[in-house]
Structures are given as C-alpha cells and as structure tokens.
C-alpha cells in the first residue's frame, strides 16, 4: 500500500530540527533553531507543550521520564516530559552537541560533539560518569549505540565512520562513507546510521545514494540497498521497531523503504517541497507511523508505511527463542521440569534420581549462577579510565580548522590559511605584529604544511613534525632550518627573546639560540603537554602520572639557561577537578601562569612558591558555554588580556576578534563587598609586581582600618596594623583612633609602634608593593671640633622625624583631625618607595633637600657645598684642628661676600676700634 503524507505543520523556525519518540509511543518531541522544545501528542488530540531552552536547540533524546536537549549554550538540559519544565543540567561542554543517541536497554547516552569527541554518559547513576572517545579528525555529525551496549558508532566531518568497542575503547571498524565537512552546520548530509533494534547484530549506514548493511560480528557487508529512482545522497537511515524494515531519507526529500528479509524495495515517496530531511523517527507502537522534520522547521507524518501485523517479529519466520531475546526468565519452565507426575507410578525421572542420590548443587555455584543470570539481563559496560591530555600549543586554535590561529600573544598574531587545501599554492602563513613600529607584517608560503608557530621579540618560529624554520626578527635574512630524523617528531615549539625550543615525541627538548646555536638538550619525565619561553627561561608541562579520578596529573618544570649552565625546578601544577590545561605562559614580569578548562587562571609568584588563583574567567562570561581565550597576562597593571568567545572555546578569524581585559582578583569570599575588595587589593599588591601602587596601598590600608573602627571592631583594626607593621600607617592610624577616642586601641597602637621602633623594623606596607629591601647606608657622623656653634640650618627638628600623611590619603579619610590636614603638602619618600629610612638617613636627606632649594649662584652656598673633611682622618692632609685668628676670620668673611673694602691712609695710620654690637636697645631718661 502507498505511504500517505499528512499535511505539513509548523514546528520551529527555519534551520536544523530534530525529533524523537517517547518509549511508549504516546508522544514525540521536537526541537529547532528557535531554541524551543515542543512535546506533541501522537493522536493530535492535545496542543503541544512548549518551552524555550535557549537560543538554539540542536538535538533531543528521551529516556524514562526525562527529555535531554542539546542547546546552543553547549550544555545538555533535562526536561520533564510531563509538563515540559526544566529539571537540571546533565553536563556542560566546550563545544556544541550535534546529536544525541539513547541506548535501548541501558541508561547510556551518547553525545556527538563539535569538538571532535564522542562522549558516553551513564545517566543511570548520580555521578553521571563520562567516557570520552576521541580520534576523530573532524566534527562529529551522528552517533548510535548498540542495543546490547557493546558497540558505539559515530560519523564525523573527516569522511569517516568509526565503530568502538565500548568496554575496551578500541576502534574495531573504520569506513569512509560521508562527505567532508568542517562543521555540523556546513555538512551536506548527516550520515545517520542505526543498529538493528533487537540484538544489534546488524549496522546500516548511508554512503551516497546507497545503504550498506554490515554484520557487526564478522564486520562483513551483508547487502547493499539501491533504489534506481533516487539519485540523491541519503542523510538518515532508520530501522523499524521490529527490525524488518529500513527507511532512508535523502537530502532532497526522498523516502525509501526496504524489506531486510527479502531485500526488496517496498515503497518510495517524496517530500512535497523537495527539501532535505533532518529528523526521522518510527513510532515504537509498531503501527507503521513515521514522523519527520525538514530544514525549514516543518513537521510531517507518514502513515500506512507498513501494515500493523507485519511489524511484529513472528512474520519474519524466526524461531521463538530468537524473538524472545536474552532477558526471558525460565523460572516457570524449570518448575515444569521439576514437576513429578504422581499419578504415573511407572514414570522414571533421571533428574529426580540424581537429586535424591547426589544432592543439589553447591550453594556457591548456585549463587554464581544467579549472579550470572542477573548480569546477563542488563549488561553494564566498564567505565574506562580518563585519557591523557594530548599536546597542544598555547594561544592557538585546533589544527583541523581550515583557517586558524597558530599563535596570538602580546607580540603578534600568526594566522594560517588553507589547511584543508590540496594545492600548496593556497596555503600561507600571515604574521601581524601588535606594535607596527617594532616590525612590519610578513607573509610565508606554507609549502611544507607547518602546523605549529611561536612569535616573540627575538624570532618567529614555525614547524611541522620533521622540520623547524626560524626567522630572527633582528636580521630577517638570516633564517635557519633544523631537521630531525625519524622516528623523532616535533610536537611542541616555543620562542623567546633569547631561546628557540622544540619538544619531541620521545620526551626530549632541544634548546637553541635565536640564531641557530644549539645550547642544550634536556629530557622531561613524561609526555609533554605544552610549553612556553620568556627570555632565558623555559616552562614545560608534562604528565607526571596517569589520571586519577578524572584529574590530570600534570607537573610543570622550569629551566633557566645562563651562558652554558642551566638549572631546573619542578612545580606541581594546580588544576581544577576533572579539568585539563588550556593555556600556559608568562606574565610581562616573568611570573608563570596557567589556565584550566574551568576558566580559572593561576599564577606562581616566585617569592610565594605556590600557585594562587587570581582570576575566574567564567564569572565574567554571560553564558556557561562562553569561554575566554587568553593571549597574555599584564602583571604590571593587574589584568589578563584575551578574547571572549561566545558558545565556543576558540575565536574566529572573520570578523577580527576584539581584545578585552579582565582584572586580576584573587578568589576571596564575598568579593562584592567593600571590605573584600580592599583586602583583595592589599593581597594582590603584596604578591604581584604591580606598578605605582605605593599611594594606593597606603590609602587602602587606612580605609580598611577606618572601616573596622567605624564598625567598632577594634581587634580587627589592630590586627590589620599588626599585619602591616608600617610605622607611617601606624602613626596615621594612631591619630585617627585618637580622634574617635578609642583609648584602648590607641594604647595598643603605641605599644606596637614602640615595639617596631625597638626592633628596627621599617617594612610593613613595603611588602604590599613588593618593593625589594634596600640596605640604607648611614652617613658618617659629623664631629664639629670648631669652637663656633652649629648653625640652625643644620638642625633637624623632632617633628620632621614623624612620618606625615600624603595629600592623597587625606581625601579618603575625611574624618581625621586638623593636625593631619596641616601635613597634606608633605611627602615622605622621594623615590616612590614605601621603605621608611632610619633617623640618620632622614637627617641627611632633609639636609640635601634644603640645599637643593637654595639659589646655586650664591658664593656662600658654593662654599657650604664643599666637601667637609673629617678632622680625625689619618689619610686626609687637611685633617686636624685649625685655630683661626680674628683677622683671618674677617678676611675670609670679606672673601666670602665678594666685597673689597678700601681703607684710607688715615685709617691705616690710626685705626679706630669698631663699634660693638648691642644685644638690646636701652632707653634712658635724660637728667
């Protein structure tokens, strides 16, 4: 009988749509490009249940009471089939999920990912263990699971269909069957294969305009199904619930039905609009009903595909035992066997005689037999171990992309075009520098298929598996090539201002200069994961042990090369739970940094000797599927640079992505509060080498102290001052506490200041700015042996020894008294450091400052600036005590002022005594 097409109905917006039936066949579910999911009734008696799950909905699957939907946010949402409401998220992934397949007799769910991986999720337990099947060289298009949960089949954009053994994770069959595609959206056909539903002994898959049936036990082709009326390529193929019929749908809207027993063509039908079919499902009731969806978002139903009585297994002519399957219990048959016919006394039962004489089976054997029968009913595959992370280049995109980034850092961008091209003329490498004044752009013909690239201030390096090509940027005409011999292969490269390094597949790392001199060769105790270089330092990550409980055991080894010598340091890597490493590099100050797949950035300040989480990039993303592609870390102004990627892990080439920056903030609790913000800033400035934080550190410290005082938390305020231990901050805090009349706090602060002064500590906030300790050299004490007194200009008042408040701090602490405001225009340090010098150094600096403010043209000042000799020195010829006479003193005084006094002859003959100066004027009344 001919197939009957019911009128098309609107289901979703134009684009890819998917469909599946519930297990009982009473409902079917659709999802589409509009991000909606609809639950329809099979008899059209009810309106569909509608719910929006996101911007896109790629695939749908059903098991039990839940529906699993793959959304555009790269996650699998769980929907209740009763009311269509959300019931959680099964998992989030780094790339979209293109297809969902649910096992018939188990709770295994297979996911076809755009990231060239097939994920097998065990939804039967709460932990939802995930098994990853990789080895694909293109995006996964479709996936199918054997009913016995023994085999897993998947087709990908690299034209291959692969079949894995689920228990061993080994590829048992690989077939070329689909056209090449670089993404799921650009794929011409979906290449949907299907296992025979009863026992899974057969696998049918499409290849162009034919269907091939494969025996999974011998992996031989059973038959090839061809329809002469159809010349389009098949996209979807599905077994009927009974396993007798196969329906195929093409990319031009053809529907073809075959009988697998007779291998005859049963029926052919056509879509009324001749558009591609992207979803097809048989009704599990066996009533010969088929539901399909097309690329225009419309829903169609085909009835009368086969007769209802032909969909049952007894029409196949198969024995009853084969139709019952392996899950039949034979308890009743055993009872019939054990039944004794008491009416027939002459009947002899051999089994009864055995039981009477020999007894029953041993209890242990009975227990094993019972366990074996239980396991045979629902076989559960063993979850394989987590695979090791494959080597990758930091700040690069995957190799399978036709146009990709080979490297993107703070120096430049390396783009590679034509990876999938067959002609070498279309393959090229383009180099763009961030600072165009540093170097001009370059273009290189990629005849040798270079897949790795690294750029630095010293050189540009590209490589394939057998050759390294380096161009020194200081002399672009002095490029050099280094080849490796088989069986060695280059898997990683890195370049810096002074080094060019490349790692091999045999765990050996070779180090060269930027001009080609081989400086060193080292070996790492594990498979290299990634590496980076900066100046004379090399950082390489490697696997130190197999994964444990889903966690990658990765260590980082740091090498430093100085001349012909080198030293190394092993650093245990900090990664999130069940995550992988996404980026490894140095900050602009040379601090090692890593990023895991969860989005957490860790930094390793050498002074702390530990990894510190400084930025959670996932909290800055709008959607859980968005990722942050790190290019560089700017430690000097406390930021991390990169690209926000929406719905994927890597940026695209067109249009050119926009760089953005995220702040480096440690993962403190309650980060939104003012108190936590100030504490995070103090911790960051004390750990990292951030520029120009001296004043900000003082301001933040005083604001934190003032906040604790206003909240009557005197112990917290004193604890902060004790942690900082800075005399200047303590002095300002002492004035503020006095203003608030906190006597106990003032007494504690005075005791703390006295303790610090006695111990000679002058650090405190200096550690906050990560200022290196400076050994202040005290000037020699001046011994004045002259009878004349010291001038007032050389005296240092006591008030000058008290550290004053900078003008910027008074703006933030507005409740300080007027005595603090009087000191606004004074600055404590001249070099921007927070180190407080001793009294002698302060005296000498005050004298130098005072001399600088005077006019340098005065002769008296030039005289005062002459070097003062030490009167007690044994090597100075001018040392000793000089007794100066009065006339000599006057002469020197005239010489200093530069005046020549002429005396007359009368004055020379009879000189008069000078009028003595009066200490005070006295007025007397004349008598």
Secondary structure, DSSP 4 states (H G I P E B T S, - for coil): ---EEPPPEE-SSSB--EEEE-TTSSEEEEE-TTSEEEEEETTS-SPPEEEE-SS-EEEEEEETTEEEEEETTSEEEEEETTT--EEEEEEE-SS-EEEEEE-SSSSEEEEEETTS-EEEEETTSSS--EEEE---SS-EEEEEE-TTS-EEEEEETEEEEEEEETTTTEEEEEEEEEEE-SSSTT-S---B-EE-TTT--EEEEEETTEEEEEETTTTEEEEEEE-TT--SPEEEEEE-TTSSEEEEEETTSEEEEEETTTTEEEEEEE-TT---EEEEEE-TT-SS-EEEEETBSEEEEEE-SS-GGGGSGGGGT--HHHHH-S----HHHHHHHH---SS-TT---HHHHHHHHH-S--HHHHHHHHHHHHHHHS--PPPPPPPPPPP--TT---TTSSEEEEEESSSEEEEEE-TT-SSGGG-EEEEEESSTTT---EEEE-TT---EEEE-SSEEEEE-SSEEEEEETT-TT--EEEE--TT--EEEEEE-SSEEEEEETTSEEEEEETTS-EEEEEE-SS-EEEEEEETTEEEEEEEEEEEETTEEEEEEEEEEEETTEEEEEEEE----TT--EEEEEEBTTS-EEEEETTSEEEEE-TTTTS-EEEEEGGGG-SSTT-EEEEEEEETTTTEEEEEEESSSSS--TTTTPPPEEEE-----SSTTSHHHHHHHHHHHHHHS--SS-HHHHHHHHHHHHHHHHHTT-HHHHHHHHHHH--HHHHHHHHHHHHHTT-HHHHHHHHHHHHHHHHHT---THHHHTTPPP--PPPPPPP---SSSPPPGGG---GGGGSPPPPHHHHHH-TTS-HHHHTTTT--S-SSS--PPP-HHHHHHHHHHHHHHHS-TT-HHHHHHTSPPPPTT-SS-TT-S-----HHHHHHHHHHHHT------HHHHHSPPPPPPPPSS-------
